[in-house]
Amino acid sequence: MTSNAKTLKLYTSHFPHKRITVGMEGDWHFSHDHPLTSFVVNDKEVDESDNFHSCKICGLPILSAPSYTCTFVACDFFLHESCAHKFHQKFIHPNHWPSYKYHTLRLEEGSPNFTYQCEDCNFEMHPLSAVDGVEIKTKHKSHSPHPLMAHCRKSLSMCDGCGGEHDGFFFSCQLCNFWIHQNCTILPTALKLFSNPEPYLLAYSIPTHIRTIECIVCHQPLLLSHNAIYFCPPTLRFSHVRCGLENIQSKTRLKLIQLPDDELGTFPSLEFRALSQPEEGPSGEDAKLAIENFHKQPLILVGEDDEDHDYKKLVCDICIQTIAIPSQFYKCSQQTGGCSFLAHKVCVELLPLLNFGIPDDVTSDVLKAQPCPRPNLWFFSSIYFCFFCSLPCNGPCYFFSESEHPLYDVPLMMDLSCMAAPSIIKHNSHSQHLLFRTGRHSRASSISCCSRGSTILDVYRCITCDFYIHIRCALLPKRVHFHIFDQHPLHLITTGTTDHDICEVCEEGIECKYWFYRCAKCDYSFHINCIPSLGYLSKIKFGGKSSMPCHSHPITLKRMLTYGRNERCGYCHQIIPGLVDQAAFSCSQCDYWIHFSCARDSLSSTYHIPRSMVFGEYDVQVIYDFISCQSE
């Protein structure tokens, strides 16, 4: 047997003369009474819960090192793989020969870790000091280029994380001469400091401009030796690690939303977005008021087994997404009187929990939005233009009461899904750092997801890399069907290359440096806006009826993309093209059709009311250019 094989032999207290090799799931180790299994650290779990684990033998953090854990979860027992293989239950150490006699050291359980204790005297040693060749190698977000190795320093040494001096065990990269103390590898990921409602997040990568700002606690700047801080992205304030820990008001659970959402379909639901909202819910009256802001009449819960409903394609009036059948949903109690209001059960119940406040990273204030009670005052047929995603929508509408549109005499309107977008996310397109909801401060900062410009607070930003993606693009699903019965789903491509492709719908070029959808099996590619469930009119609920002076019967809002033929407008007598993603009205009783804008004009001319806006009348590029000039 080779010497290397001998070092892997472990001795068990249950079977003193039996040697086993740890590494097969279900095998035993002498330090524990239950079988062990291999263990992989979930970085998302650590970031959200600060759920750090330590090795029971050496006492050092597990981090991302290969490890074992007990098959009984309640035990909370973990071992580094190297510790499980390298340490014997007892052995004779060459440096412990009192009176020239061999004394045996036995590995005994202690707190917080095991120690080697002499069976004949009071001598004891830390396991890592007693045995050579134990390599605990791990990755850590404080030093992403290279893995770190555990080393013991007996004298005070500088930590490249917090900038302070420590002794004991460090994790180091010898290539970069980087040393971080073991305690600084398991710092809380989020703190509440003073009365600031926004959490301060642990950051190991510090933007250059932050080094010119003073700590909110000690009012001292950062030194070059400081590579970790607690940072509040919305307010651009920071605290030294030690200052933050000494003045902590409370630890807070960092609820990270991992995007893109793995659900097959459209934009994430309100249930998904509500994960980033406060845990405490509103009072009963506040909850009732939040629901009544969108619908005045009482709602009735329809059960999964309800057979009295006409199960056609149902669309939620809150999130403008399809209601899957069978499932529970709410309908208006006045449906017999013509009200067609429908809503997911989860949307109705989560609506009161959503907090519609967005921190402004320029003024450090929180911009509070409120429901718009009558969007039809400014927009024809209540279809408004969302200032965040640049899409028309006829769902629940919010606005900032003190704001005005920079180019049009209407408030800044936002749809519910954009208002409810989380303030902090992790995204696969930039997995190394967190992204924060903010605004783009300069046209010199490029947006990675698409060629569209930026408005106000409509992007996620990495403060370390100056990386930007739109909120709308961040919320795109990982997979989607072009048609519901398609054999293969389309996959979101975010890698970005210099290649070009052709869209199967519009037959125009796709710049592959931006995001798009693709089916690799069929070799089909699509622009995002060419997919009906994600495109320009994806946030409009069609099928609603209206009474207009231009026609004697009620007319229904239609999506022309679903019609394979052209129709003629009964007002201007021009063609309404089919298979084009635009809105129009039709009468089911007499086959009357009218352009969406013509219906607005007929209403304004008949009743002499001011012309309300039609979403298509916005010049989006002019808005982008105007805001970019204002921010520079």
N, C-alpha and C positions, 0 to 999 in steps of 0.2 A: 504493500500500500504506500502511496506517495506521501510526502510530508504535507502537501496541501490537503489531501484527503483527511489526514489525521487532525488537522486544525478544525475540521467541520464536525468532529465527533462531539456529541453533547451527552452529559450524564444526567440521569433523571433520579429524583428522590424516590419516586414510586418503584423504579426498577434499577437498583444501584449498579448492577453489572451489565445492563443493557444499553447499547449505544444506538441512537436514532439520528436521522438527518432531518432537520427542519426545512420545510419548503414545499412539502406535499400537503395539500389542504386536508385537514382532519388529523394531522399528526400532533404529537404532544411535545411540550417543552417542560423541562423540570421546574421552571419558575411559576407554572400555572396549572390549575386543576382541570381545565377544560381544553378541548382541542382548539387549534388556531387555524385561521385561514388568511390568505393574502389580502392585503388592504391597499386601496388606492385613495388618496386624498382628493376630495371634491373641492376645488378652489371656490366654486360658487357658494357651497355650504359654509366655508370658512369666512368668506366676505360678508355673508348675510348674518351669520350668527356668532362670529368670533369663537367658533367651536374648535379650539386648538387641542391637539392631543400630544402627550409626552410619552416617551419610551420608559417603561417601568424599570428597565435595567440601568440605563445611563442617565435618565432624567432629562435629556435634551428634547426639544420639540421634534415631532415627527416631520412636520412640514410636508414636502413631497417626496421624501426618501422612501424607497421600497420597504414595506413594513408588513407586519402580521397583526391581526386582532383576534380577540376571542369570538367564537361562534355564538356565544351568549351575549347579546347586546348590553344587558344590564351590568356586565362586568366592567366595561370601560377599560379594557386591558389592551395595551399596544406594545409592540416591540419593533425596533428597527430590524430589518432583515440581517444586517451585519452584526448587530448585537446578539440576535438569536443564534447565529452560526459561530461566532468567534469566542463567546464566553463559556468556559466550563463551570460546572457546579462547584468544583473545588480543585485546587492545584497548589503546587509549591512554588513560591515566588523566589527567584534567585537573590533578591535584595532583602529578604527577611529570614536571616539565620541567627536568631539570638542564641548566645552561648554555643555557637557552632552546631546547633541542632536544627533539623528540618521541622518547620512549623507549617501546617496546612492552612491555607486560606479558603474559606467557604463563602460562596455568594449568598448573602442573606437579604431578606426584604427589609427596606428602610423607607424613610420619607425624606424627600419625594422620590428617591430612587434606591435601587439595590446598592449594597456595598460589599466588598470583600472583607471579611472579618476573620481574624486568626482564631483557630480553635483552642489555642493554648495560652494566649495573652490578649491584651486589649488593642492590639494593632489592627488598623483598618485602612483600606485604600478605596478610592473611587475606581470603578471598573475600567474606565478609559485610561486611568493612570497605571493600572496594574497590568494591562495586556497591550502589547504593541500590535500594530497592524490592523486595528479596527478602523475602517474607513466609513464614516457617515457622510455620504455625499448627497446633496439635495439641490433642487432649484428653489429660487426665492425671488419674488417680484422686486426686491430692493436692488437686484443685480441680475438683470435678464440675460446678458451676453453669455455668461458661463455658470456652471454649477459651483456650489460652495461646499467646502469641506470643514468639518468640525475640528477645532484646535483649542488647547487650553493655554491661557496666558496667566501666569502667576502674579505678574506685576500690573499696575494700572496702565491701561492702554486706551488709545482713542478709538471710539466707535464711529465708523463712517456713516452710520444711520442718524443717530440723534446728535452727534458731535460731542458727547460727554465722554468721561473716562470711566472704564470698568475693568474689573479683573474677572477671572473665571473663563468660561467657555465662549468662544467666538465661532462664527462661520466665516470662512475667508475664501477669497479667490487669489491664488498665488500669482496668476498671470497679471492681474490688475492691481495687486497690493490693496485689495479691498477687504475690510474687516468690519463685521457687524456683530454686536453682542447678541447672545441668544435671547435676551429679554426683548430686544428691539425687533426680533423676527416675529413676535407674537403680540404686537401692539394692537389695541382695539381699533377696528376699522372706521369707526365713526363716534364722535363725541358731541354732546350738547354743551356749549360754553355760554355762561352768563344767560342773558334772556334772548339770545338769538334763536329764532324759530328754525333756522336752517342748520343742518348738521355740519360739523367740521370733519372732513374726510381725510384719512391717512393717505399721504402722497409721498412716494419715494422718488418721483421725477419732478423736479421743481422748475417751472418756467423761469426764464431769465428775468422778466419784468417783476416777478414776485420778490426777487432779492433786493429790490430797492424800497420795499414796503416794510414797515415796522410791525413787530409782533403785537397783537392786541392785548397781551398780558403784561409783558415786560417793556414794551415799546423799544426794543432793540432790533436791529436788522439781522438778517441771516448771515452767518459766516460761511466761508467756502467749505468748512468741514461739516456743515449741516446738509444732509442729503435726504432727510425725512422731515415732514411737517404735517400739521393738521390744517387743512385748507378748505375754505368755504367758497366754491366757485361762483355762486350768484352774487356774493358781496365782494369778492376778490380780497378777502381778509385771511390771515393765517395766524397760527400759534406755533411756537416751538414745541417739540414733542414733550419736553419736561414741563414747560409752562402749561400745556394743555392737560397733562395728567395731574398736575398739582391743583388745577382750578376747574376740574371737570364737574359739571353740574349733574350729568348722567351719561352713561353709555346709551347708545341708541342702536336699534336694529336697522342695518342698512338693507333695505328691500330692493334688490337689484332685479331689473327686468332684462332677461336675456332675449335678444332679438337676432335674427328674425324669428317670429313665432313659428313653431313647427306644425301648427294645425294646418290642414289642407283646406284652403279657401281664401277668404278675403281678409280685410284688416282685423287686427286683434279686437276681441270683444271688450265691452266695458268691464267685465269680470277680470280680464287679464290686466287692464290698465289700472284698475282700482287697487292692485297690489301695492302701488306706490303711495296710496293715500293714508291718512292717519287712521290708527286702529279704533279710536273712540268715535262712535257714531253720533249723529245729531239727536236732539230731543224728538219726541213724537210729533210735536207741532211743526218743527222745522222740516222733518221728513215729509209730512203731509203737504206743507207749503211747496217743497221742492217738486213734488209730483204734480201738484195743481198748477204750477207754472207752465206745464206743458199740456195738461188736459184737465178741464174743469169738471167733467162728469165723472161719476164713480166708475171704477174698473171692476171687471169680473175675471177671476182666474179660471182659465179653461184647462181641464186636466188632460193627461196623456191619453186617457181612454174615452174622451168625449167624442161621440159619434155624430153629434148634431151639427158639426161645423163643416163647411165646404172647404176641404183641404186642397185648395189650389196653392200656387206659390204665394206664401205670406211674407211680408216684409215688415220689420220692426220700425215704428215711427220714431224711435229714440236714436238707435244707432244706424238705421238705414241698411241693415244686413238681413239676410234671409232667416226666417224662423223655421228651424228644422222640425219636421213632423215624423213621428209623434214626439212632442215635448210640451211642457207647460208654458203658457203665455197668457197675457192679459188682453182682454178686448173691452171696448166701451160698452157700458150697460145700455146705451142709447143706440145700438146698432140698427134696431128696427126703425129708428127715426132717421137713418141715413148716415150716422157717424161710423166711419170705418177704422177708427184708431185701434192699432195693435201694437204690442210691445212684448219683447222677451221678459220672462219672469225675473231673470237676473238683472236686466236693465232697469226695471221699475224699482227693484229693491236696492240696487247699488247707486242709483241716481242721487239720493240724499247724502251718500257718503263722499261723493266727489268734491274735492276742494279746488275751486276755480280761482286760484291765485298763482301768479307767475312772478318770481323774483326778477327784478330788473338789474342786470349786472352793471349798469351805468350809474343809476341813482341809489342803488342798494335798497330801494323800496320794493314792496310786493304789490304788483298790479292786480287789483281785484276786478274780476269780470262778473257781470250780472246777466240774467236771462233777458232777452229782448222780447217784450210782450207782444209787439205787433210788427214783425219784419215786413209785412205787406205794405206798410206806410212808405218804405223806401224801395222795395223790390217787388216787381210784378209777380203774382202768383206765389209770393213768399219764397221764391228761389233766390237766395242771396249768394254773394261771392265771398268765400272764406278767405280771409286775409293771410292765414297761415299756410294753407296748402294750395291756394290759387285754384280751387275747384268750386263749382256751384253746388249748392246743397239746399234742400228744403226740410232738413231735420231741425232739431232744437238749436236755437241760435243764441249766442252770447255776444256781448259787446262791452267795451270800456267806456264808462259814462262820460269821462272827461276827454275822450279821444275823438278825432275827426280823421276821415280819410284824407291823405295828403293831396289828392288831386280831385276828389269828388265830394260833394256836399252830403255825405252820409257818414255814420259812425263806422269804426273799424269792427266788422262783423266776423265772428269765428264760429265754426261748427263745434258740436259737442265732442266729437272724437279728437279734434286737435286740442281743444281746451283740456281734455282729460289725459293727454299724453304725459307719461311720467317725466319727472325732472332729471332723473339719473338713469342711465341704461348701460348695459354691456351689449356690444354688437359684434357679430362675427366678422364684419368687414374691418374691424379695428380692435381685435380681441385683447391687445396688450394693455389697453388703458380704458378707464371709464369715460363715458361721454355725458356731457351736461347740457341741458336745454339753455340756450342763450341766443344772442344775436351775432351776426357777422359784422365785424367792425370795419372791414376794409375790403374793397374789391380785389386787393392783392391776395387775399386768402381765397383759394379756389375751393369749390364744392365738389366732392369726389363722386357723388351718386348720380348726378344728371346735370344737364346744361342750363337748367332753370336758375333764375336769379334768386335773391333773398329779400325778404321783407323785414319784419320786426319779430324777434324771438321765435323764429320759425326753423331753427337749425339746432342740431346737437353738435357740440364741440369738444375736442380733446384739448385740454389746456396745455398739455406737454408738447404735442406735435402740431398744433394748429390745424387739426384735421376736422373737416366739417361735412355733415350730411343733413339733408332736410328731414324734418319730423315726418313728413308724409312718406319719404323713401325708407326711413328707419322702421316704420310700421308695416312695410310690405311683407306679405307672407313668404315663407321659404319655398312653398310649392303652391301651385294653383292650376286649375283646369281652365282651358280656354272655353270649351263647352263642357257641360256637366257630364256628358256621356263619353268624353274622350278616353281612350285607352290608357294613355300615359299622362301624368301631371307635368307641368312645366316647372323648371327649377330656376330660382333667382340666382343670377350670376353677378357677383360683386367684386371679382378679382381684379378687373381692369387690365386690359391689354391694348396694344396698338393696332389690333386687327380690326377689320370691318366685316359686317355681315348684312344680310338682307332680311327685312321684316316680311313674314308670310302674309300679313294683312295689307299693309299699305304699299308694299314692294319698294320701300325707300331704304336707304342705308342705315345701318345701326353702328354708331361709334362705340366700339367695345370697351373704350376706356370708361364709359358710363355703365350703369347697371341695366340689365335686360333679362328677359326670361328665355329659357331654351329647353328643348327636349333633345337630349343627346342621341336617343335611340332613333328618332325620326329625322334628326339633323334639321330641326325647325327652330327659328329664332323669332322673337317678338319684341317690339317696343312695349314698354309698360303701359303707355296710354292706348295701345291698340288692343289690349285685353279688356273686354267689356266690364268685368267685375272690378277692375282697378283703374279704368280710364277716366276720361274727362267728366262723364255723367254718372259715375259710379256712386255718387253720394246723393242722387236724386231718387226719391220714391215716385214711380210712375203709377198711373191708374186712377189718380184723384179726379173727381168731376168738378166742373165750375160752370156757372151761368154767366154768359157773356152777351152784351147787346148785339153782337154781330150775328147771333144765331138763336133760333127759337127753342132749341133743345139744349140740355146740358151737354157740354163737350168734355172729353177725357184727355188727360195729358199722356202722350205717347212718346216712346223712344224709337226714332226712325231707323235705328240700326237693326231692329228686329223685323223690318218690313222690306220685302224684296222687290218692291216696285215703287215708281215715282207717283206722287199725288199732286194735285193742283190746288193751290190756296184759293179759297172762296172769297178772300178779301182783296188781295193784290193780283190774283190770277197768275202768279208765277209758280214755277215748279217747286215742290217740296221733295228733295231727292230721297230715295230709299237707300238702305244699307249705308247710311251716313250717320255718325253719332251726333245727332242733334234732336232737340225737343220740338214737338208740334202738338196741336190739338185735333181731335177728330170726334165726329158724332156717330155713334153706333146705330142710330135710327135712320139716318138718311145719307150716310157716307160723305159727310161734309168735312173738309180739312181746312186748317188755317195755320199759317206760320205762328210760332210762339210770339215773335215781336209784333206781328200784325194783330194778334188778339189784344196785346197791350195797347196798341195805337187805337184800336176801335173802342176800347174802354175809356181811354183818355179823351178822345174826341166827342164821345156821346155824353159823358157826364161832366166834361170840362174840369177834370181833376188834373193835377200836375202829373207829368209823365214819370212813372216809377222806372227804376233802372232794370235793364235786362242784363243778366250776367255776361252775355256775349259782347256787350258794349264796352267792357273794360279793356284797355290796352295794357296788358300785364307788364310788358317790357318797359313801357314808360314809367310804370310804378317802381319797378326794380331800379331803374336808372336814377329816379328821383330820390329814393331812399338811400341808395349808395352814395350819392353826392352829399346828402344831408349828414351822413355818418362820418364823413371824412373831413 
